[in-house]
Amino acid sequence: MGLRLTEVCVDAADVEALARWWSEVLGWPAETDSDGDVLLRAPAGPDWLFLEVPDRKVVKNRIHFDLTPDDQGAEVDRLIALGARRVDVGQGDQSWVVLADPEGNEFCVLSGEG
């Protein structure tokens, strides 16, 4: 097949702020293109392109990111200190923790165990 995934597009009300937040979370460099969109350069896999949209997020994501840390508890604490918040999307009692970024986009921090 002649396709490859090159970018994941993330809608944002405040492109600069949300991209800066994810840049801090992931440690990936950010750059602004001529259209004012911000791109996070992934070391492997697709880059993340942040696109300004006028509407706010109002429902649960249909797709989300799973992040696997070395130390789940320490990483959850770090992310919350950066501005993430715990959210309940109906996951119940699981080994992963569901958080939301400053604009409410859910993501999971996995346990890091097998």
Beta strands, then each sheet from edge to edge (+ up, - down):
strand 1: 7-12
strand 2: 30-32
strand 3: 38-40
strand 4: 47-52
strand 5: 65-67
strand 6: 85-86
strand 7: 97-100
strand 8: 106-109
sheet 1: 1+ 4+ 3- 2+
sheet 2: 5+ 8+ 7- 6+
end
